[in-house]
Amino acid sequence: MSVRVKICGVKESRHIPCLLQQPAAAYVGLVFYPRSPRFVSVSQASALIDAMPASLKKVGVVVDGDDHVLHHIISHVALDFLQCHGEESCARIATIKSTFAIKVIKAIKVRCADDIKKAGPFQSVADMLLFDAAAPHSLALPGGSGRAFEWTWLDNFRSACPWFLSGGLDADNLSVAVRTSGATHVDVSSGVERAPGEKDSSKIRSFLDNAALITQETQPC
């Protein structure tokens, strides 16, 4: 099993070198949601991307962005994917893809086992899915809360498109999370931070090292 990692909420170029030390690092998430502690402006995001190799897929995270907002982001930042992390419908995802000619990751917020079923209709329109633990109603943010959901809920999930496991992951629980859920793509944000919005290079390296180790251990002899 090859485990591919998305480090989400990168804000500073000093963290980029540690992303290049492990092939497990495949995606970088840039958050365009102003209320997030991981928010970056289009100018900040563009500068960060200029420092990244083409091998890293750049993902712009948005929350129920309208066409004006999305056009502003896409026209200034060279993104490979938009990650729609709000309440976007299947129709909205299809419109975004056709209007902006960009691949889309649709986030599915999970509070209970039945929430996994919400992914069904999106498989025909999204390029990838992302399962994230739903944030408590008391929090204003739709993600990045550091909470996990029950990974066994994904045991029998079969998808027509690739999907990420997200929510509450860190270097210590990554192996159990991957083996329990069957995820081949994982997304981490708060699990590689020293404080909300402050990435920790040593934690990023540890997470990527463990992802690489899982890949090595599960490769057929």
Residue frames as a rotation matrix with the C-alpha (Angstrom) as fourth column:
MET 1
0.576 0.817 0.000 0.00
0.817 -0.576 0.000 0.00
0.000 0.000 -1.000 0.00
SER 2
-0.547 -0.721 0.424 1.41
0.722 -0.663 -0.197 3.34
0.423 0.198 0.884 -1.05
VAL 3
0.319 0.628 -0.710 0.44
0.889 -0.457 -0.005 6.20
-0.328 -0.630 -0.704 1.28
ARG 4
-0.356 -0.340 0.870 0.31
0.682 -0.731 -0.006 9.67
0.639 0.591 0.492 -0.26
VAL 5
-0.180 0.157 -0.971 0.26
0.911 -0.345 -0.225 12.68
-0.371 -0.925 -0.080 2.04
LYS 6
0.165 0.243 0.956 -1.30
0.496 -0.858 0.132 16.13
0.852 0.453 -0.263 1.81
ILE 7
-0.543 -0.336 -0.769 0.15
0.823 -0.392 -0.410 18.69
-0.164 -0.856 0.490 4.21
CYS 8
0.169 0.760 0.627 -2.61
0.774 -0.497 0.393 21.26
0.611 0.419 -0.672 4.55
GLY 9
0.935 0.314 -0.166 -2.47
0.351 -0.747 0.565 24.83
0.053 -0.586 -0.809 5.77
VAL 10
-0.038 -0.998 -0.043 1.13
0.986 -0.044 0.160 25.62
-0.162 -0.036 0.986 4.80
LYS 11
0.909 0.397 -0.129 1.83
0.391 -0.918 -0.068 29.32
-0.146 0.011 -0.989 5.25
GLU 12
0.604 -0.757 -0.249 5.60
-0.550 -0.622 0.557 29.72
-0.577 -0.199 -0.792 5.34
SER 13
0.700 -0.376 -0.607 8.24
-0.535 0.287 -0.795 28.88
0.473 0.881 -0.001 2.75
ARG 14
-0.253 -0.876 0.411 10.64
-0.954 0.154 -0.259 27.64
0.164 -0.458 -0.874 5.45
HIS 15
0.045 0.339 0.940 8.55
-0.540 0.800 -0.262 24.49
-0.840 -0.496 0.219 5.74
ILE 16
0.743 0.319 -0.589 8.84
-0.665 0.250 -0.704 23.60
-0.077 0.914 0.397 2.06
PRO 17
-0.206 -0.893 -0.400 12.30
-0.891 0.340 -0.301 21.90
0.405 0.294 -0.866 2.22
CYS 18
-0.689 -0.073 0.721 11.03
-0.516 0.748 -0.417 19.23
-0.509 -0.659 -0.553 4.60
LEU 19
0.462 0.882 0.094 8.25
-0.478 0.337 -0.811 18.40
-0.747 0.330 0.577 2.11
LEU 20
0.585 -0.292 -0.757 10.89
-0.769 0.096 -0.632 17.53
0.257 0.952 -0.169 -0.46
GLN 21
-0.417 -0.846 0.333 12.73
-0.909 0.392 -0.143 15.00
-0.010 -0.362 -0.932 1.70
GLN 22
-0.626 0.276 0.729 10.10
-0.032 0.925 -0.378 12.26
-0.779 -0.260 -0.570 1.41
PRO 23
-0.956 0.274 -0.100 8.28
-0.093 0.038 0.995 11.03
0.277 0.961 -0.011 -1.70
ALA 24
-0.488 0.821 -0.296 5.20
0.870 0.429 -0.244 10.48
-0.073 -0.377 -0.924 0.48
ALA 25
-0.262 0.367 -0.893 4.57
0.142 -0.900 -0.412 14.23
-0.955 -0.234 0.184 0.31
ALA 26
-0.571 0.116 0.813 2.38
0.805 0.273 0.527 14.54
-0.161 0.955 -0.249 -2.78
TYR 27
0.195 0.744 0.639 -0.03
0.676 -0.574 0.462 17.41
0.711 0.341 -0.615 -2.08
VAL 28
-0.852 -0.355 -0.385 0.15
0.523 -0.614 -0.592 20.80
-0.026 -0.705 0.709 -0.36
GLY 29
0.151 0.983 0.105 -2.98
0.949 -0.173 0.265 22.58
0.278 0.059 -0.959 0.83
LEU 30
-0.932 -0.333 0.141 -3.30
0.302 -0.931 -0.203 26.37
0.199 -0.147 0.969 0.81
VAL 31
-0.260 0.886 -0.383 -6.26
0.941 0.143 -0.308 27.69
-0.218 -0.441 -0.871 2.78
PHE 32
-0.834 0.030 0.551 -8.24
0.246 -0.874 0.420 30.58
0.494 0.486 0.721 1.32
TYR 33
0.291 0.924 -0.248 -10.84
0.671 -0.012 0.741 30.73
0.682 -0.382 -0.624 4.09
PRO 34
-0.076 -0.438 0.896 -10.31
-0.150 -0.883 -0.445 34.10
0.986 -0.168 0.002 5.87
ARG 35
0.608 0.381 0.696 -11.55
-0.700 -0.155 0.697 32.89
0.373 -0.912 0.172 9.27
SER 36
0.872 -0.329 -0.362 -8.97
0.384 0.919 0.088 30.11
0.304 -0.215 0.928 9.42
PRO 37
0.690 -0.709 -0.144 -5.68
-0.255 -0.424 0.869 30.56
-0.678 -0.563 -0.473 11.33
ARG 38
-0.143 -0.736 0.661 -4.10
0.503 0.522 0.689 28.94
-0.853 0.431 0.296 8.26
PHE 39
0.815 0.570 0.106 -5.43
0.399 -0.418 -0.816 31.55
-0.421 0.708 -0.568 5.82
VAL 40
-0.464 -0.883 -0.069 -3.14
0.539 -0.343 0.769 32.82
-0.703 0.320 0.635 3.06
SER 41
0.313 0.482 -0.819 -3.81
-0.383 -0.725 -0.573 35.62
-0.869 0.493 -0.042 0.58
VAL 42
0.958 0.056 0.281 -3.48
0.226 0.458 -0.860 35.00
-0.177 0.887 0.427 -3.15
SER 43
0.607 -0.793 0.051 -0.15
-0.589 -0.491 -0.642 36.86
0.535 0.360 -0.765 -3.16
GLN 44
0.018 -0.574 0.818 1.19
-0.911 0.328 0.250 34.74
-0.412 -0.750 -0.517 -0.29
ALA 45
0.547 0.276 0.790 -0.03
-0.059 0.954 -0.293 31.57
-0.835 0.114 0.538 -1.96
SER 46
0.982 -0.181 -0.044 1.52
-0.048 -0.017 -0.999 32.50
0.180 0.983 -0.025 -5.30
ALA 47
0.267 -0.934 0.235 4.90
-0.901 -0.329 -0.283 33.14
0.341 -0.136 -0.930 -3.64
LEU 48
0.071 -0.189 0.979 4.73
-0.656 0.731 0.189 29.80
-0.751 -0.656 -0.072 -1.84
ILE 49
0.813 0.319 0.488 3.92
0.112 0.736 -0.668 27.93
-0.572 0.598 0.562 -5.03
ASP 50
0.791 -0.577 -0.203 6.83
-0.475 -0.371 -0.798 29.58
0.385 0.727 -0.568 -6.82
ALA 51
-0.108 -0.867 0.487 9.10
-0.994 0.085 -0.068 27.89
0.017 -0.491 -0.871 -4.25
MET 52
0.176 0.271 0.946 7.57
-0.419 0.890 -0.178 24.43
-0.891 -0.365 0.270 -4.76
PRO 53
-0.877 -0.479 -0.038 8.46
-0.265 0.417 0.869 21.82
-0.400 0.773 -0.493 -7.39
ALA 54
-0.351 0.761 -0.546 5.92
-0.878 -0.065 0.474 20.76
0.325 0.646 0.691 -9.98
SER 55
-0.661 0.033 -0.749 5.84
0.044 0.999 0.006 17.29
0.749 -0.029 -0.662 -8.41
LEU 56
-0.843 0.415 -0.342 3.84
0.375 -0.004 -0.927 18.64
-0.386 -0.910 -0.152 -5.46
LYS 57
-0.334 0.819 0.466 0.15
0.712 -0.105 0.695 19.02
0.618 0.564 -0.548 -6.29
LYS 58
-0.998 -0.049 0.027 -1.15
0.025 -0.821 -0.570 22.38
0.050 -0.568 0.821 -5.11
VAL 59
-0.300 0.937 -0.180 -4.61
0.839 0.348 0.417 22.38
0.453 -0.026 -0.891 -3.56
GLY 60
-0.836 0.116 0.536 -6.59
-0.243 -0.954 -0.173 25.53
0.492 -0.275 0.826 -2.82
VAL 61
-0.624 0.606 -0.493 -9.02
0.777 0.543 -0.317 25.03
0.076 -0.581 -0.810 0.08
VAL 62
-0.814 0.449 0.368 -12.23
-0.346 -0.884 0.314 27.06
0.466 0.129 0.875 -0.17
VAL 63
-0.766 0.623 -0.160 -15.49
0.509 0.436 -0.742 27.10
-0.392 -0.650 -0.651 1.75
ASP 64
0.220 0.960 0.173 -18.64
0.846 -0.100 -0.524 27.79
-0.486 0.262 -0.834 -0.27
GLY 65
-0.577 -0.529 -0.622 -16.79
0.149 -0.817 0.557 30.26
-0.803 0.228 0.550 -2.47
ASP 66
0.617 0.782 -0.088 -18.82
0.094 -0.185 -0.978 32.06
-0.781 0.596 -0.187 -5.13
ASP 67
0.663 -0.333 0.670 -17.63
0.748 0.275 -0.603 32.41
0.017 0.902 0.432 -8.72
HIS 68
0.804 -0.366 0.468 -16.08
-0.226 -0.917 -0.329 35.83
0.550 0.159 -0.820 -8.07
VAL 69
0.582 -0.587 0.564 -13.98
-0.683 0.024 0.730 34.49
-0.442 -0.810 -0.386 -5.20
LEU 70
0.526 -0.360 0.770 -12.94
0.341 0.919 0.197 31.38
-0.779 0.159 0.607 -7.10
HIS 71
0.798 -0.221 0.561 -12.02
0.518 -0.225 -0.826 33.34
0.309 0.949 -0.065 -10.21
HIS 72
0.748 -0.536 0.391 -9.84
-0.601 -0.797 0.058 35.69
0.281 -0.278 -0.919 -8.15
ILE 73
0.436 -0.589 0.680 -7.99
-0.458 0.505 0.731 32.75
-0.775 -0.630 -0.050 -6.59
ILE 74
0.515 -0.193 0.835 -7.57
0.549 0.822 -0.149 30.65
-0.658 0.535 0.530 -9.73
SER 75
0.877 -0.150 0.456 -6.50
0.337 -0.485 -0.807 33.59
0.342 0.862 -0.375 -11.91
HIS 76
0.595 -0.670 0.443 -3.69
-0.720 -0.690 -0.077 34.51
0.357 -0.273 -0.893 -9.49
VAL 77
-0.045 -0.568 0.822 -2.56
-0.816 0.495 0.297 31.15
-0.576 -0.657 -0.486 -8.11
ALA 78
-0.211 -0.135 -0.968 -1.40
-0.825 0.555 0.103 28.14
0.524 0.821 -0.228 -10.13
LEU 79
-0.168 0.283 0.944 -3.47
-0.797 0.525 -0.299 25.40
-0.581 -0.803 0.137 -8.51
ASP 80
-0.923 -0.104 -0.370 -3.90
-0.299 0.798 0.523 21.75
0.241 0.593 -0.768 -9.48
PHE 81
-0.398 0.814 -0.424 -7.06
0.751 0.554 0.358 21.24
0.527 -0.176 -0.832 -7.40
LEU 82
-0.374 0.413 0.830 -9.73
-0.684 -0.728 0.054 23.16
0.627 -0.547 0.555 -5.55
GLN 83
-0.791 0.210 -0.575 -10.84
0.495 0.772 -0.399 21.52
0.360 -0.600 -0.714 -2.30
CYS 84
-0.248 0.809 0.533 -14.44
-0.373 -0.588 0.718 22.42
0.894 -0.021 0.448 -1.58
HIS 85
-0.813 -0.236 -0.532 -14.81
0.364 0.506 -0.782 22.19
0.454 -0.829 -0.326 2.18
GLY 86
-0.783 0.590 0.198 -18.21
-0.601 -0.637 -0.482 23.72
-0.159 -0.497 0.853 2.67
GLU 87
-0.215 0.820 0.531 -21.77
-0.049 0.534 -0.844 22.67
-0.975 -0.208 -0.075 1.86
GLU 88
-0.498 -0.043 -0.866 -21.30
-0.818 -0.307 0.486 22.58
-0.287 0.951 0.117 -1.90
SER 89
0.470 0.754 0.459 -23.83
-0.424 0.649 -0.632 20.42
-0.774 0.102 0.625 -3.76
CYS 90
-0.057 -0.421 0.905 -23.09
0.616 0.699 0.364 18.00
-0.786 0.579 0.219 -6.59
ALA 91
0.681 0.386 0.623 -24.46
0.732 -0.400 -0.552 20.57
0.036 0.831 -0.554 -9.01
ARG 92
0.911 -0.380 -0.159 -22.15
-0.330 -0.905 0.271 23.22
-0.247 -0.194 -0.949 -7.61
ILE 93
0.075 -0.918 0.390 -19.11
-0.074 0.385 0.920 20.94
-0.994 -0.098 -0.039 -7.95
ALA 94
0.109 0.036 0.993 -20.04
0.892 0.438 -0.114 20.22
-0.439 0.898 0.016 -11.57
THR 95
0.929 0.276 0.246 -20.43
0.356 -0.850 -0.388 23.95
0.101 0.448 -0.888 -12.25
ILE 96
0.627 -0.765 -0.149 -17.04
-0.422 -0.494 0.760 24.75
-0.655 -0.413 -0.633 -10.70
LYS 97
-0.099 -0.701 0.706 -15.33
0.324 0.649 0.689 22.10
-0.941 0.296 0.163 -12.81
SER 98
0.242 0.262 0.934 -16.93
0.961 0.068 -0.268 23.25
-0.134 0.963 -0.235 -16.05
THR 99
0.980 0.193 0.051 -16.53
0.197 -0.976 -0.090 26.98
0.032 0.098 -0.995 -15.36
PHE 100
0.650 -0.759 0.038 -12.93
-0.682 -0.561 0.469 26.95
-0.335 -0.331 -0.882 -14.18
ALA 101
0.717 -0.352 -0.601 -11.57
-0.274 0.650 -0.708 23.78
0.640 0.673 0.370 -15.83
ILE 102
-0.354 -0.803 0.480 -9.95
-0.815 0.013 -0.580 22.62
0.459 -0.596 -0.659 -12.60
LYS 103
-0.319 0.187 -0.929 -10.00
0.263 0.959 0.103 19.34
0.910 -0.211 -0.356 -10.68
VAL 104
0.043 0.471 0.881 -12.03
-0.771 -0.546 0.329 19.30
0.636 -0.693 0.340 -7.48
ILE 105
-0.784 -0.167 -0.598 -11.67
0.297 0.746 -0.596 17.51
0.546 -0.645 -0.535 -4.15
LYS 106
0.095 0.878 0.470 -14.97
-0.393 -0.400 0.828 17.43
0.914 -0.264 0.307 -2.26
ALA 107
-0.896 -0.396 0.200 -14.78
-0.301 0.211 -0.930 17.24
0.326 -0.894 -0.308 1.54
ILE 108
0.125 0.903 -0.411 -17.36
0.041 0.409 0.911 15.08
0.991 -0.131 0.015 3.31
LYS 109
-0.456 -0.252 0.853 -17.93
-0.764 -0.381 -0.521 16.01
0.456 -0.890 -0.019 6.96
VAL 110
-0.155 0.293 -0.943 -18.38
0.105 0.954 0.280 12.97
0.982 -0.055 -0.178 9.17
ARG 111
-0.282 0.146 0.948 -20.22
-0.918 -0.330 -0.222 12.84
0.280 -0.933 0.227 12.51
CYS 112
0.154 0.411 0.899 -21.70
-0.585 0.771 -0.252 9.35
-0.797 -0.487 0.359 12.29
ALA 113
-0.530 -0.424 0.735 -21.37
0.194 0.783 0.591 6.21
-0.826 0.456 -0.333 10.17
ASP 114
0.344 0.776 0.529 -24.27
0.750 0.112 -0.652 7.22
-0.565 0.621 -0.543 7.91
ASP 115
0.595 -0.151 -0.789 -22.38
-0.305 -0.951 -0.048 10.36
-0.743 0.269 -0.612 6.86
ILE 116
-0.530 -0.808 0.257 -20.07
-0.079 0.349 0.934 8.17
-0.844 0.474 -0.249 4.77
LYS 117
-0.102 0.591 0.800 -23.03
0.847 0.473 -0.242 7.60
-0.522 0.653 -0.549 2.45
LYS 118
0.624 0.334 -0.706 -23.03
0.047 -0.918 -0.393 11.31
-0.780 0.212 -0.589 1.58
ALA 119
-0.355 -0.879 -0.317 -20.02
-0.368 -0.180 0.912 10.62
-0.859 0.441 -0.260 -0.64
GLY 120
-0.163 0.291 0.943 -22.05
0.581 0.801 -0.147 8.49
-0.798 0.523 -0.299 -3.05
PRO 121
0.779 0.578 0.241 -23.48
0.519 -0.381 -0.765 11.19
-0.351 0.721 -0.597 -5.33
PHE 122
0.670 -0.558 -0.489 -20.18
-0.513 -0.825 0.237 13.11
-0.536 0.092 -0.839 -5.43
GLN 123
-0.028 -0.752 0.659 -18.24
0.133 0.650 0.748 10.20
-0.991 0.109 0.082 -6.92
SER 124
0.261 0.210 0.942 -19.56
0.918 0.247 -0.310 11.00
-0.298 0.946 -0.128 -10.38
VAL 125
0.886 0.127 0.445 -18.60
0.304 -0.885 -0.352 14.70
0.349 0.448 -0.823 -10.28
ALA 126
0.740 -0.658 0.144 -15.59
-0.582 -0.518 0.627 15.16
-0.337 -0.547 -0.766 -7.98
ASP 127
0.366 -0.716 -0.595 -12.08
-0.531 0.364 -0.765 14.04
0.764 0.596 -0.247 -8.93
MET 128
-0.632 -0.506 -0.587 -11.28
0.248 0.585 -0.772 13.08
0.734 -0.634 -0.245 -5.34
LEU 129
0.616 0.783 0.087 -13.08
0.089 -0.179 0.980 12.92
0.783 -0.596 -0.180 -1.99
LEU 130
-0.639 -0.755 0.145 -11.88
-0.087 -0.117 -0.989 13.81
0.764 -0.645 0.009 1.49
PHE 131
0.432 0.756 -0.492 -13.45
0.438 0.302 0.847 12.49
0.789 -0.581 -0.201 4.68
ASP 132
-0.654 -0.611 0.446 -12.96
-0.038 -0.563 -0.826 14.88
0.755 -0.557 0.345 7.60
ALA 133
-0.479 0.468 -0.743 -14.30
0.877 0.287 -0.385 14.80
0.033 -0.836 -0.548 11.12
ALA 134
0.252 0.658 0.709 -17.12
0.493 -0.718 0.492 17.33
0.833 0.226 -0.505 11.41
ALA 135
-0.801 -0.544 0.249 -16.17
0.118 -0.552 -0.826 20.18
0.586 -0.632 0.506 13.70
PRO 136
-0.502 0.635 -0.587 -18.31
0.814 0.117 -0.570 20.80
-0.293 -0.764 -0.575 16.79
HIS 137
0.311 0.730 0.609 -21.18
0.849 -0.501 0.168 23.19
0.427 0.465 -0.776 16.21
SER 138
0.775 -0.022 -0.631 -19.54
0.438 -0.701 0.563 25.57
-0.455 -0.712 -0.534 18.70
LEU 139
-0.296 -0.946 -0.134 -16.56
0.416 -0.254 0.873 26.07
-0.860 0.203 0.469 16.37
ALA 140
0.454 0.459 -0.764 -16.73
-0.378 -0.677 -0.632 28.52
-0.807 0.575 -0.134 13.49
LEU 141
-0.367 -0.709 -0.603 -14.28
-0.877 0.047 0.479 26.55
-0.311 0.704 -0.639 11.34
PRO 142
0.642 0.685 -0.345 -15.39
-0.765 0.601 -0.232 23.72
0.048 0.413 0.910 9.02
GLY 143
0.791 -0.436 -0.430 -12.14
0.296 0.887 -0.354 21.76
0.535 0.153 0.831 9.46
GLY 144
-0.108 -0.961 0.254 -8.70
0.019 -0.257 -0.966 21.69
0.994 -0.100 0.046 11.05
SER 145
0.563 0.444 0.697 -10.12
-0.639 -0.302 0.708 21.02
0.525 -0.844 0.114 14.51
GLY 146
-0.537 -0.830 0.149 -7.78
-0.773 0.414 -0.482 18.12
0.338 -0.374 -0.864 15.31
ARG 147
0.017 0.639 0.769 -10.73
-0.742 0.524 -0.419 15.80
-0.671 -0.563 0.482 15.91
ALA 148
-0.918 -0.271 -0.289 -11.00
-0.394 0.709 0.585 12.29
0.047 0.651 -0.758 14.47
PHE 149
0.259 0.966 0.022 -13.99
-0.965 0.258 0.051 10.15
0.043 -0.035 0.998 13.58
GLU 150
0.287 -0.099 0.953 -14.29
-0.357 0.912 0.202 6.37
-0.889 -0.398 0.226 13.87
TRP 151
-0.409 -0.579 -0.706 -12.04
-0.843 -0.057 0.535 5.04
-0.350 0.813 -0.465 11.11
THR 152
-0.811 0.131 0.570 -13.81
0.173 0.985 0.020 1.67
-0.559 0.115 -0.821 10.97
TRP 153
0.216 0.943 -0.252 -16.76
-0.039 -0.250 -0.967 3.47
-0.976 0.219 -0.018 9.37
LEU 154
0.244 -0.200 -0.949 -14.73
-0.924 -0.346 -0.164 3.42
-0.295 0.917 -0.269 6.14
ASP 155
-0.350 -0.444 0.825 -14.12
-0.336 0.881 0.332 -0.34
-0.874 -0.161 -0.458 6.29
ASN 156
-0.170 0.407 0.897 -16.57
0.673 0.713 -0.196 -1.20
-0.720 0.571 -0.395 3.54
PHE 157
0.499 0.347 -0.794 -16.42
-0.218 -0.837 -0.503 2.04
-0.838 0.424 -0.342 1.57
ARG 158
-0.213 -0.505 0.836 -15.74
0.793 0.411 0.450 1.54
-0.571 0.759 0.313 -2.12
SER 159
0.305 0.253 -0.918 -15.23
-0.066 -0.956 -0.285 4.55
-0.950 0.147 -0.275 -4.32
ALA 160
0.746 -0.001 0.666 -15.06
0.654 0.189 -0.733 5.27
-0.125 0.982 0.141 -8.03
CYS 161
0.562 -0.594 0.576 -12.50
-0.060 -0.724 -0.687 8.00
0.825 0.351 -0.442 -7.27
PRO 162
-0.357 -0.774 -0.522 -9.53
0.573 0.260 -0.777 8.30
0.738 -0.577 0.351 -4.88
TRP 163
0.704 0.630 0.328 -10.16
0.092 -0.538 0.838 9.63
0.705 -0.559 -0.437 -1.38
PHE 164
-0.457 -0.815 0.357 -8.31
-0.200 -0.297 -0.934 11.17
0.867 -0.498 -0.027 1.55
LEU 165
0.382 0.433 -0.817 -8.65
0.803 0.282 0.525 10.37
0.457 -0.856 -0.240 5.23
SER 166
-0.430 -0.467 0.773 -8.47
0.037 -0.864 -0.502 13.52
0.902 -0.187 0.389 7.35
GLY 167
0.483 0.657 0.579 -9.17
-0.466 -0.367 0.805 14.63
0.741 -0.659 0.129 10.89
GLY 168
0.801 -0.091 0.591 -7.08
-0.577 0.143 0.804 14.14
-0.158 -0.986 0.062 14.00
LEU 169
0.844 -0.525 -0.111 -4.15
0.425 0.780 -0.460 12.45
0.328 0.341 0.881 12.27
ASP 170
0.627 -0.767 0.138 -0.59
-0.763 -0.569 0.307 12.72
-0.156 -0.298 -0.942 13.57
ALA 171
-0.162 -0.799 -0.580 2.64
-0.822 0.434 -0.368 10.75
0.546 0.417 -0.727 13.31
ASP 172
-0.759 -0.194 0.621 1.69
-0.598 0.586 -0.547 8.53
-0.258 -0.786 -0.561 16.26
ASN 173
-0.104 0.821 0.561 -1.71
-0.201 0.535 -0.821 7.34
-0.974 -0.198 0.109 15.04
LEU 174
-0.058 0.085 -0.995 -1.10
-0.959 -0.281 0.032 7.37
-0.277 0.956 0.098 11.29
SER 175
-0.873 -0.353 -0.337 -0.31
-0.446 0.858 0.256 3.66
0.199 0.374 -0.906 11.00
VAL 176
-0.736 0.660 0.150 -3.43
0.360 0.569 -0.739 2.58
-0.573 -0.490 -0.656 12.89
ALA 177
-0.022 0.761 -0.648 -5.58
-0.385 -0.604 -0.697 5.05
-0.922 0.235 0.306 10.93
VAL 178
-0.281 -0.165 -0.946 -4.36
-0.959 0.016 0.282 3.79
-0.032 0.986 -0.163 7.57
ARG 179
-0.966 -0.135 -0.221 -4.64
-0.152 0.987 0.060 0.11
0.210 0.092 -0.973 8.45
THR 180
-0.619 0.785 0.012 -8.10
0.286 0.240 -0.928 0.56
-0.732 -0.571 -0.373 9.99
SER 181
0.172 0.746 -0.643 -9.63
-0.331 -0.571 -0.751 2.69
-0.928 0.342 0.149 7.24
GLY 182
0.252 -0.165 0.953 -7.77
0.783 0.614 -0.101 1.37
-0.569 0.772 0.284 4.21
ALA 183
0.892 0.111 -0.438 -6.84
-0.077 -0.917 -0.390 4.92
-0.446 0.382 -0.810 3.19
THR 184
0.291 -0.825 0.485 -4.12
0.952 0.300 -0.060 5.38
-0.096 0.479 0.873 0.58
HIS 185
-0.271 -0.308 0.912 -4.26
0.364 -0.910 -0.199 9.19
0.891 0.278 0.359 0.76
VAL 186
0.191 0.299 -0.935 -4.13
0.981 -0.076 0.177 11.11
-0.018 -0.951 -0.308 4.04
ASP 187
0.164 -0.016 0.986 -4.49
0.248 -0.967 -0.057 14.78
0.955 0.254 -0.155 4.90
VAL 188
0.143 -0.178 -0.974 -2.92
0.989 0.062 0.134 16.41
0.037 -0.982 0.185 7.96
SER 189
0.271 -0.044 0.962 -2.98
0.172 -0.981 -0.093 19.94
0.947 0.191 -0.258 9.30
SER 190
0.634 0.023 0.773 -3.20
-0.666 -0.492 0.561 20.45
0.393 -0.870 -0.297 13.07
GLY 191
0.973 -0.221 0.072 -1.32
0.157 0.854 0.496 17.17
-0.171 -0.471 0.865 13.64
VAL 192
0.153 -0.962 0.228 1.88
0.960 0.090 -0.266 18.78
0.235 0.259 0.937 12.32
GLU 193
0.256 0.005 0.967 1.53
0.030 -1.000 -0.003 22.08
0.966 0.030 -0.256 14.18
ARG 194
-0.727 -0.482 -0.488 2.85
0.549 0.018 -0.836 23.49
0.412 -0.876 0.252 17.45
ALA 195
-0.549 0.662 -0.510 -0.17
0.133 -0.533 -0.835 25.84
-0.825 -0.526 0.205 17.62
PRO 196
0.400 0.785 0.474 -3.13
0.627 0.142 -0.766 26.55
-0.668 0.603 -0.435 15.32
GLY 197
0.999 0.029 0.046 -1.71
0.054 -0.595 -0.802 27.83
0.005 0.803 -0.595 12.03
GLU 198
0.378 -0.924 0.053 1.93
-0.913 -0.363 0.184 27.30
-0.151 -0.118 -0.981 13.09
LYS 199
0.874 -0.072 -0.481 3.48
-0.148 0.903 -0.403 24.35
0.463 0.423 0.778 11.30
ASP 200
0.488 -0.728 0.482 6.33
-0.611 0.110 0.784 22.43
-0.624 -0.677 -0.391 12.93
SER 201
0.229 -0.447 -0.865 8.99
-0.916 0.201 -0.347 21.13
0.328 0.872 -0.364 10.53
SER 202
-0.795 -0.561 0.231 10.02
-0.607 0.733 -0.308 18.30
0.003 -0.385 -0.923 12.83
LYS 203
-0.238 0.798 0.553 6.41
-0.253 0.499 -0.829 17.10
-0.938 -0.337 0.083 13.08
ILE 204
0.595 0.394 -0.700 6.03
-0.751 -0.038 -0.660 17.29
-0.286 0.918 0.273 9.30
ARG 205
-0.246 -0.790 -0.562 9.15
-0.879 0.427 -0.214 15.20
0.409 0.441 -0.799 8.84
SER 206
-0.799 -0.025 0.601 7.98
-0.412 0.751 -0.516 12.62
-0.438 -0.660 -0.610 11.40
PHE 207
0.231 0.965 0.125 4.59
-0.413 0.214 -0.886 12.32
-0.881 0.153 0.447 9.73
LEU 208
0.565 -0.058 -0.823 6.14
-0.822 0.053 -0.568 11.87
0.077 0.997 -0.018 6.29
ASP 209
-0.574 -0.818 -0.040 8.71
-0.795 0.569 -0.210 9.39
0.194 -0.089 -0.977 7.61
ASN 210
-0.549 0.434 0.714 5.93
-0.292 0.701 -0.651 7.26
-0.783 -0.566 -0.258 9.09
ALA 211
0.572 0.754 -0.323 3.93
-0.548 0.058 -0.834 7.41
-0.611 0.654 0.447 5.86
ALA 212
0.160 -0.618 -0.769 6.99
-0.914 0.203 -0.353 6.21
0.374 0.759 -0.532 3.96
LEU 213
-0.775 -0.458 0.435 7.54
-0.613 0.712 -0.343 3.43
-0.153 -0.532 -0.833 6.50
ILE 214
0.020 0.874 0.485 3.95
-0.347 0.461 -0.817 2.22
-0.938 -0.152 0.313 6.10
THR 215
0.655 0.180 -0.734 4.44
-0.748 0.022 -0.663 2.13
-0.103 0.983 0.149 2.34
GLN 216
-0.302 -0.878 -0.371 7.63
-0.865 0.416 -0.280 0.09
0.400 0.237 -0.886 2.70
GLU 217
-0.722 -0.013 0.692 6.11
-0.516 0.676 -0.526 -2.35
-0.460 -0.737 -0.495 5.15
THR 218
0.164 0.922 0.350 3.08
-0.231 0.381 -0.895 -3.07
-0.959 0.066 0.276 3.00
GLN 219
0.146 -0.179 -0.973 4.85
-0.988 -0.071 -0.135 -3.50
-0.045 0.981 -0.187 -0.33
PRO 220
0.970 0.212 0.117 4.81
-0.204 0.976 -0.080 -7.10
-0.131 0.054 0.990 -1.58
CYS 221
0.193 -0.953 0.234 8.13
-0.313 0.166 0.935 -8.91
-0.930 -0.254 -0.266 -1.36
